[in-house]
Amino acid sequence: MTGKHSASDTLPIGAAAATPELLSARLTGLTASLPGFGFLRRLNADGTIVYDWFSDNIRNVLGFAPMEMGVNSNGCLHVIHWADRDRHLDSIRHSAAVMAVCTEEFRAITRDGQVRWLRGASTPRLDQGQVVWDGVLIDITDGRRAEFRLDMLMEHAADSILILDEAGIIDSANTAAELLFGWPAAELAGKSLGALLDHADPTPQLLANSSNGGPHEFQGMRKNGERFPLELSTSEVRMEGHRLFVGIGRDITQRKATENALLESEQRLRAIAGNMPGMVFQRILQPDGTLRFSYVSEGCRIFLGVEPEELIAEPELFLHCMTVDEQKLFLAALARSAETLEPLDEEMAVFGAGRRRRWLRGQSRPNRRANGDVVWDGVMLDVTERKTAEQRLSFLAYYDPLTRLPNRTAFLERFIAARETAARSHQLLAVLSLGIDRFGIINATMGHSVGDQVLTAAADIVQAGLGRNDVMSRASGDRFLVLLAGHTSRRELTEAVERIHALAQSAVFVAGDEFEVSTSVGVALFPRDGEDAETLIKNAEAALQRAKSQGPATLQFFTKEMSARASKTLSLQNKLRRGLEHGEFIPYYQPQVDLLTGIVVGMEALVRWNNPELGMVAPGEFIPVAEESGLIDGICESMLSQCARQNKQWQDAGYAPIPVAVNVSGRQFQYARRLITALETSLSDSGLDPRYLEIELTESSAMRDADSAIAVVQTLKDMGISCAIDDFGTGYSSLSVLKRFPISKLKIDRSFVMDVITDPNDAAIVDAIVAMAKALKMKVIAEGVEHTQHLDFLRALGCDQMQGYLFSRPLAATEMGHLLAEGKRLRFGPAGRAASRRP
């Protein structure tokens, strides 16, 4: 390496025609376009701090003109927030004390009273015996540019810096120089620059040849004798009549920085541009409309997918990164800015490397040159993440993320437009509320992931059958809303509704399985059933509830009677919710009697609702509403807790220990984890032995998902809790399934017991149930025993237990306690057929 190069060999990209004036204009233009300002600070010999200079764009940041910036008696700027002043002054004085870079970050109060965060750095130097800082402060209030500016300032100190006298003797060196050459700074001081280079020229001549502002390549030498390729640029500085040289060197073996620095000021500009999450540019629009770039930073490689050299040579590549529409918007905005010479705020989508779409946003200030060219110096930042987040938020505001259908908000907005069209054209609208039947079973048995896929597939089928004016949205869970528009007759609209209803009954394939999806539909018509979206949706929901009550896959149009029923149901739901909060649900206990001994061997807890307004409400009125609204879970959990606690109290009072049976809904067996948790909590809180708490499940609930129910019953059995099948005979049990259930009891439904004396069919059914239970080694309890004839018949069959008004009605806890205390038992008449049938 000789270190001798022509200017054409060393000038950076796009700088062939660069002059000091052009570079100064470029730096001024860039500084003006950045959200910050430069300053010069001086520490006088008497310890006072003054600011000699602020760049003009301080007006844009703080609202003050440079000459309006003042300091207090301590030398602190008036604009600095009082809470940051001491720390800021300490940083300045410490920087002056150790002659280290002063990193500055503080809050400033603008002319109009706003608080802005400023961050920057100033490098101290000695000027005529005083410490002088040349610094830059950046507005980091938005937090978007904080990191890259901090990196910029640190990068400036990353290169090795040597201060040399005119003889080439090293006066001082920074830490990077120590690392680069392997010498401590103290040992570097006093050495000749030639001692660090494998170069034949005398040091003064070397400085004279290399101090032209451009970098030269040499062979550097480390303390251990290792040689390495070194890029060195030196600049001459005159201070107090003396010539000094500042040498900036770097190991270019693994260099990633650019090679286009001319002067120290341009090197600083390049360092800033190279660390910016975007690109710095100088753009020129000639009078004939030709667009070109005289300078582009390395960021264009990342964001546009082209090299800086390529973009300067072929400026049309910039336009090719945009869509045709984006090009038109950009060129129009550029023309307006060129005409008015107002700053150009630009935000555009570009396709960069790999055709990845990025969003760029920036500002540039135009200047008109004498030859008519308009020049913009500016910065464009990558705001892709922010733009993506905005688009995501916008999507979530109006669309369901799972099905990607419009949500309820979007549905309401689109309804307004559809209603206006319908009113002008005298058309009809229909709002449909769709609910997938028994969707909870899919989630419970297959998992929510499969459930979501089934839901999406079913929605896609319906969506595919809609017209271009129709709207489908996901309201919540397994509920969808559909708006049918553009129909001129009731018949045409009804046919469209029926077609959608038919589409909603479909088979979908998910995860290798086929699912038969049935959907119930409620319909409200505009304007007959309402003129606004909320009213129509409410009425369609009421129709859907009626449809679901009639069975799966039912279609129901709204009627006025439904509105009254829905209002009543809603009112009852609210009362149920308050009743649950205020403890209005209490258990009544009906004894269960052994038909051999006549003694009480158990009891069934029956829920009662004592409402202050309605009085004692029959279970048949509120249980269906509680199940539909999900409040049944809380009611059952309250019953379990009360019954376990009460039974333990009776045992502690010395009464004979007997089990209490609590009914649970099929819903709770679908969500078994909550049921098991409630049982564990009730037993733990009360201290009741698990064998004295029984669970009763209706036959229809047990058979709805038999495999799942069997697993839950087995889990309860492992906990020591026995289970019984309630209302047996009313469902559709399969004997092959029933024998797999680990249950201990069957309860014959009272509908069969009531007519067992008069109806031979009922008598035969009861006889068969008792025989089957005996074969399966289960106990049998008959419900609804009200007459001695019922009792004699059941005893003759060998039925194990009974409960009914013949012995006792359901009793409140106090009355049940009295019954247990007095040891009441059932007295039998003369032994008849029962004696011969008892095993």
Secondary structure as UniProt FT lines:
FT   HELIX           7..10
FT   TURN            13..14
FT   TURN            16..17
FT   HELIX           20..33
FT   STRAND          36..43
FT   TURN            45..46
FT   STRAND          49..54
FT   TURN            56..57
FT   HELIX           58..62
FT   HELIX           66..68
FT   TURN            73..74
FT   TURN            78..79
FT   HELIX           82..98
FT   STRAND          102..109
FT   TURN            111..112
FT   STRAND          115..127
FT   TURN            128..129
FT   STRAND          130..139
FT   TURN            141..142
FT   HELIX           146..156
FT   TURN            157..158
FT   STRAND          160..165
FT   TURN            166..167
FT   STRAND          169..173
FT   HELIX           175..181
FT   HELIX           185..188
FT   TURN            189..190
FT   HELIX           193..196
FT   HELIX           203..210
FT   STRAND          216..221
FT   TURN            223..224
FT   STRAND          227..239
FT   TURN            240..241
FT   STRAND          242..251
FT   TURN            253..254
FT   HELIX           264..274
FT   STRAND          278..285
FT   TURN            287..288
FT   STRAND          291..296
FT   HELIX           299..304
FT   HELIX           308..313
FT   HELIX           316..320
FT   HELIX           324..340
FT   STRAND          344..351
FT   HELIX           353..355
FT   STRAND          357..368
FT   TURN            370..371
FT   STRAND          374..382
FT   HELIX           384..398
FT   TURN            401..403
FT   HELIX           408..425
FT   STRAND          428..436
FT   TURN            437..438
FT   HELIX           439..446
FT   HELIX           448..464
FT   TURN            468..469
FT   STRAND          471..476
FT   TURN            477..478
FT   STRAND          479..487
FT   HELIX           490..503
FT   STRAND          506..510
FT   TURN            511..512
FT   STRAND          513..517
FT   STRAND          519..526
FT   TURN            527..529
FT   HELIX           533..549
FT   TURN            552..553
FT   STRAND          555..557
FT   HELIX           560..581
FT   TURN            582..583
FT   STRAND          585..594
FT   TURN            595..597
FT   STRAND          600..611
FT   TURN            612..614
FT   STRAND          615..617
FT   HELIX           619..629
FT   TURN            630..631
FT   HELIX           632..652
FT   TURN            653..654
FT   STRAND          660..663
FT   HELIX           666..670
FT   HELIX           672..686
FT   HELIX           690..692
FT   STRAND          693..698
FT   HELIX           699..704
FT   HELIX           706..718
FT   TURN            719..720
FT   STRAND          722..728
FT   HELIX           735..738
FT   TURN            739..740
FT   STRAND          745..748
FT   HELIX           750..753
FT   TURN            754..758
FT   HELIX           760..775
FT   TURN            776..777
FT   STRAND          779..783
FT   HELIX           788..797
FT   STRAND          801..803
FT   TURN            805..807
FT   HELIX           813..822
FT   HELIX           833..837
//
